[in-house]
Amino acid sequence: MLEMLGESNAAALVGLIGGTMLGLAARLGRFCTLGAIEDMLYAGSSLRLRMWGIAVGVAVIGSFALMQAGMLDAPQAVYFQAGWVPWASVIGGLVFGYGMALAGNCGFGALARLGGGDLRSFVIVLVMGLAAYVAISGPLASLRLMLFPVRPLDPGETVPGLAHLAERLTGLPAPVIGMSVGVVILGAMFTSAEMRRDARKIFWSVVAGLAIVVGWAGTNWIAQTGFAPIPVESHTYSAPLGDSILYLMTASGNSLNFGVGSVVGVLAGAFIGSALKGHFRWEACEDPRELKRQIGGAVLMGFGAVVAFGCSIGQGLSAFSLLYHGAPVTLAAIMAGAAFGLRQLISGFAPAE
C-alpha cells in the first residue's frame, strides 16, 4: 500500500479515517469539550464530561495495548520527543480555554459545526489556523521560544510519561501500568447510573477514543515500514488547521499529511452525521459583536494551543492517551480557562445580591 500511495498520502488516509470517526462522534453523539464543561457548570449534568472520560479511558487502554503488542514505539511519539515545560501547559491551557469560551467552540468543535453548515465556524477555523502558524513559525515564533523554550530530552532521560516514570520507580512494565490506569478511568466514569443507561453516548465515546488509537497505530506503522520521516502522531486541531490552509494554497508544491487528512475527516464525518440527523443547514453570523468575540477567541486558541503543545483534543485525548506528563495539567488549565470565560460571558462577574 505504501508503494502505491506514498508515506504522506498514507498518513493522510489514516488521519481521514480517525477524523471521520471524531466528526461522527461530535454530530451523532454530541461529543464536545465546551459543551461538557457548560453542562457540568450550568446544567448540573456530568453526562457529557463522563463521555470525555470514557474516550480518555479507551484511548489510554488502546494506546498502551499497542505498546504491549509492539505496534507503538512510545519514544517516537511526538509528545515524547521533548521535555515537559510545566508553565507552558498551564499558561497555554488557560489561554486556550478562555479563547474556547469566547469563540463558543474549540478547533475540533468548529470543524464539526462547519461540517453541519455553520459558516461562523469557518471564520474560527481560518483565524485559529493562521494564529497557530503566527506562533509556530511567524512573527511571534521567536518570542514564544524565548518565553516557552522547547527542552530537548537529556541522554538517558525517561520519556515524559507518567506510566514510564512509574515503570522506572516500580519495575512494572509501562504498558501494564497504562492499561490499568485506563481501566480505572473507565470504571470511574461508569459509577453514574445515567451514564450506564445511555448506550448511544457510550458508543460514541468509545468511537472517539478509538480514533486516537487508530492515529497512533497507523502513523507508527507507516514510520516503521516506510522510508520517509513520518511523525508518529494522533489527532489535534491547532497546527493542522494551518497545515490545511497552506495545503489548499500550495498543493502543487506541497504534500498531504496526517493533520490535513484528520481535518478533512472531521468535516466529512460531521457532514454525514448532520445529514443523517437532518440537521444540516447553512448558518451565518448576524451580530458583529458575536463575530468579533469569535475572532478574538480563535486567535487566543491558536496561540494557546501552540504554547501548550496541543488543543483540547491534542492534549485532552491524544497526549492523555500516552499519559504524557503535561496532559492532565493542560486539560485542567483548559477547563479552568473555559469556566472563567463562560462565567464572564454569562454573568459578567456581576456581584451576587
C-alpha positions in Angstrom: 0.0 0.0 0.0 2.8 2.4 0.8 4.4 1.9 -2.6 1.1 2.9 -4.3 0.1 5.8 -2.0 3.4 7.0 -0.6 4.0 7.7 3.0 2.5 11.2 3.2 -0.7 10.2 1.5 -1.0 7.0 3.6 -0.7 9.1 6.7 -3.4 11.5 5.4 -5.6 8.4 4.9 -5.1 7.3 8.5 -5.9 10.9 9.6 -9.0 10.9 7.4 -10.3 7.6 8.9 -9.8 8.8 12.5 -11.1 12.3 11.8 -14.3 10.9 10.3 -14.8 8.9 13.4 -14.4 12.0 15.6 -16.7 14.0 13.3 -19.4 11.4 13.6 -19.0 11.3 17.3 -19.4 15.1 17.5 -22.6 15.2 15.4 -24.3 12.0 16.4 -23.0 11.6 20.0 -22.7 15.4 20.8 -19.1 14.8 21.8 -17.9 18.3 22.7 -15.4 19.7 25.1 -17.0 23.1 25.8 -20.5 21.5 25.8 -19.3 19.1 28.5 -18.0 21.9 30.7 -21.2 24.0 30.2 -23.4 21.1 31.1 -21.4 20.5 34.3 -21.3 24.1 35.4 -24.7 25.4 34.4 -27.0 22.4 33.8 -25.8 20.2 36.7 -25.2 17.3 34.3 -21.9 15.3 34.2 -23.0 13.1 31.4 -21.0 14.7 28.6 -18.0 15.1 30.9 -18.2 11.4 31.6 -18.3 10.8 27.8 -15.0 12.6 27.6 -13.7 10.4 30.4 -14.8 7.2 28.6 -13.0 8.4 25.5 -9.8 9.0 27.5 -10.1 5.6 29.2 -10.5 3.8 25.9 -7.7 5.8 24.3 -5.3 5.1 27.2 -6.1 1.3 27.2 -5.8 1.1 23.4 -2.6 3.1 23.2 -0.8 1.1 25.8 -2.1 -2.1 24.3 -0.4 -1.0 21.1 2.8 -0.6 23.1 2.5 -4.0 24.6 2.0 -5.5 21.2 4.9 -3.7 19.7 2.7 -1.6 17.4 3.6 1.7 19.0 7.2 2.8 19.7 6.4 5.2 22.6 9.7 7.2 22.5 9.0 8.1 18.8 5.6 9.6 19.6 5.6 13.4 19.1 4.7 14.2 22.8 7.7 12.2 24.0 10.3 14.0 21.7 11.0 16.8 24.2 10.9 17.5 27.9 7.8 18.9 29.6 7.6 22.6 30.3 5.0 22.9 33.1 4.4 26.7 32.8 3.7 26.3 29.1 1.0 23.7 29.9 -0.6 26.0 32.5 -0.5 29.3 30.6 -1.2 27.8 27.2 -4.1 25.8 28.6 -5.6 28.8 30.3 -5.4 31.0 27.2 -6.8 28.2 25.0 -9.7 27.5 27.4 -10.6 31.2 27.7 -10.5 31.6 23.9 -12.6 28.5 23.5 -15.3 30.1 25.7 -15.2 33.3 23.7 -15.4 31.6 20.4 -18.0 29.1 21.6 -16.1 26.2 20.3 -12.6 24.6 20.2 -10.9 24.0 16.8 -12.4 20.5 16.7 -15.9 21.7 17.6 -15.6 24.5 15.0 -14.8 21.9 12.3 -17.7 19.7 13.4 -20.1 22.7 13.3 -18.7 23.8 9.9 -19.4 20.3 8.6 -23.0 20.9 9.6 -23.2 24.2 7.6 -22.3 26.7 10.3 -20.3 29.4 8.4 -19.5 31.2 11.6 -17.2 28.3 12.4 -15.5 28.8 9.1 -14.1 32.1 10.4 -13.0 30.4 13.6 -11.2 27.6 11.7 -9.4 30.1 9.4 -8.3 32.5 12.2 -7.2 29.8 14.5 -5.1 28.1 11.8 -3.5 31.4 10.9 -2.9 32.3 14.6 -1.2 28.9 15.2 1.2 29.5 12.3 2.0 33.0 13.5 3.1 31.4 16.8 4.8 28.4 15.3 6.9 30.0 12.5 5.6 33.5 12.1 6.4 36.9 13.7 5.8 35.6 17.2 7.8 32.4 17.0 10.9 33.9 18.5 9.0 35.4 21.4 7.3 32.1 22.0 10.6 30.2 22.1 12.1 32.8 24.4 9.2 32.6 26.9 8.5 28.9 26.5 11.7 27.2 25.3 11.5 23.7 23.9 13.7 21.5 26.2 15.4 18.5 24.5 15.5 15.3 26.5 18.7 14.7 28.2 20.6 11.5 27.2 19.1 8.6 29.2 16.2 10.7 30.5 12.9 8.8 30.8 10.3 10.0 28.3 7.9 12.4 30.0 5.1 9.9 30.6 3.5 9.0 33.9 3.4 5.3 33.1 7.1 5.3 32.1 8.0 7.2 35.2 6.1 4.6 37.3 7.9 1.8 35.4 11.2 3.3 36.4 10.2 3.6 40.0 8.4 0.2 40.4 9.8 -2.0 37.8 6.4 -2.8 36.4 6.0 -2.6 32.6 4.7 0.8 31.4 2.0 -0.9 29.2 0.6 -2.8 32.2 0.6 0.4 34.3 -1.0 2.4 31.5 -3.8 -0.1 30.7 -4.5 -0.4 34.4 -4.9 3.4 34.7 -7.2 3.3 31.7 -9.4 0.7 33.3 -9.6 2.8 36.5 -10.7 5.9 34.5 -13.4 3.8 32.7 -14.6 2.4 36.0 -14.9 5.9 37.5 -17.0 7.1 34.5 -19.4 4.2 34.9 -20.3 4.9 38.5 -23.1 7.0 37.1 -26.3 5.0 36.5 -27.4 7.6 34.0 -24.3 7.0 32.0 -24.6 3.3 32.2 -28.1 3.5 30.7 -27.2 5.7 27.7 -25.8 3.2 25.2 -25.6 5.8 22.4 -23.3 8.1 24.3 -21.2 5.2 25.5 -20.9 4.0 21.9 -19.8 7.4 20.5 -17.4 8.0 23.4 -15.7 4.7 22.6 -15.6 5.7 18.9 -13.8 8.9 19.8 -11.3 7.1 22.0 -10.6 4.5 19.3 -10.0 7.3 16.7 -7.0 8.3 18.8 -5.7 4.7 18.8 -6.1 4.4 15.1 -4.0 7.5 14.7 -1.1 6.1 16.8 -1.3 2.7 15.2 -1.4 4.0 11.6 1.3 6.6 11.8 3.6 4.2 13.8 3.2 1.5 11.1 4.0 4.0 8.3 7.0 5.4 10.2 8.4 1.9 10.7 7.6 0.4 7.3 8.3 3.4 5.0 11.4 5.4 4.3 10.1 9.0 4.6 10.4 10.6 8.1 6.7 10.4 9.1 6.0 11.6 12.6 4.2 9.2 15.0 1.2 11.3 16.0 -2.5 11.3 16.6 -5.3 13.9 16.3 -5.0 17.5 17.3 -6.6 20.6 15.8 -4.4 23.7 16.0 -1.4 23.5 13.7 -3.3 21.1 11.3 -5.8 23.8 10.6 -2.9 26.0 9.4 -1.5 23.0 7.5 -4.8 22.5 5.7 -4.9 26.2 4.7 -1.3 26.0 3.5 -2.0 22.8 1.5 -5.0 24.4 -0.2 -2.8 27.3 -1.4 0.3 25.3 -2.3 -0.9 21.8 -3.2 1.2 21.6 -6.3 4.4 22.1 -4.4 3.3 20.5 -1.1 2.2 17.1 0.2 -0.6 15.8 2.3 0.0 14.8 5.9 -1.8 13.2 8.8 -3.2 16.5 10.2 -4.7 17.6 6.9 -6.4 14.2 6.5 -7.7 14.5 10.0 -9.2 18.0 9.4 -10.9 16.8 6.2 -12.1 13.7 8.1 -13.8 15.7 10.8 -15.6 17.8 8.2 -16.7 14.7 6.3 -17.9 12.9 9.5 -19.7 16.0 10.7 -21.4 16.4 7.3 -22.5 12.8 7.2 -23.7 12.9 10.8 -25.7 16.2 10.3 -27.2 14.9 7.1 -28.3 11.6 8.8 -30.0 13.6 11.6 -31.5 16.1 9.2 -29.6 18.9 11.0 -27.6 20.3 8.1 -28.4 23.9 7.4 -26.4 27.0 6.4 -26.0 29.5 9.2 -24.2 32.8 9.3 -23.3 35.4 11.9 -25.7 38.4 12.1 -24.2 40.1 15.1 -20.9 42.0 14.6 -20.2 41.7 18.3 -20.5 37.9 18.2 -18.2 37.8 15.2 -15.6 40.0 17.0 -15.7 37.7 20.1 -15.3 34.6 17.9 -12.3 36.0 16.1 -10.7 37.0 19.3 -11.3 33.6 20.8 -9.9 31.9 17.7 -6.7 34.0 18.0 -6.3 33.0 21.7 -6.9 29.3 20.9 -4.3 29.3 18.1 -1.7 30.9 20.4 -2.6 28.9 23.5 -2.6 25.5 21.7 0.9 26.1 20.3 2.2 27.2 23.7 0.5 24.2 25.4 1.6 21.8 22.6 -1.9 20.8 21.8 -5.6 21.7 22.0 -8.5 20.1 23.9 -8.2 17.1 21.6 -4.4 17.1 21.2 -3.7 17.3 24.9 -7.0 16.1 26.3 -7.2 12.9 24.3 -4.0 12.2 22.2 -1.4 13.2 24.8 -3.5 11.9 27.6 -3.7 8.5 25.9 0.1 8.2 26.4 -0.2 9.6 30.0 2.1 12.4 28.9 3.1 14.5 32.0 1.5 17.7 30.7 -1.8 16.3 29.5 -3.7 16.3 32.9 -2.3 19.7 33.7 -3.1 21.2 30.3 -6.6 19.7 30.4 -7.3 21.1 33.8 -6.0 24.5 32.7 -8.2 24.4 29.6 -11.3 23.7 31.8 -10.4 26.4 34.2 -9.9 29.0 31.4 -13.2 27.9 29.8 -15.0 28.2 33.1 -13.6 31.7 33.7 -14.6 32.7 30.1 -18.1 31.2 30.4 -18.7 33.0 33.7 -17.7 36.3 32.2 -20.0 35.8 29.2 -23.0 34.5 31.2 -22.9 36.7 34.3 -20.4 39.3 33.5 -18.9 38.9 37.0 -21.9 40.8 38.5 -21.8 40.8 42.3 -24.2 38.5 43.9 -27.2 40.2 45.5 
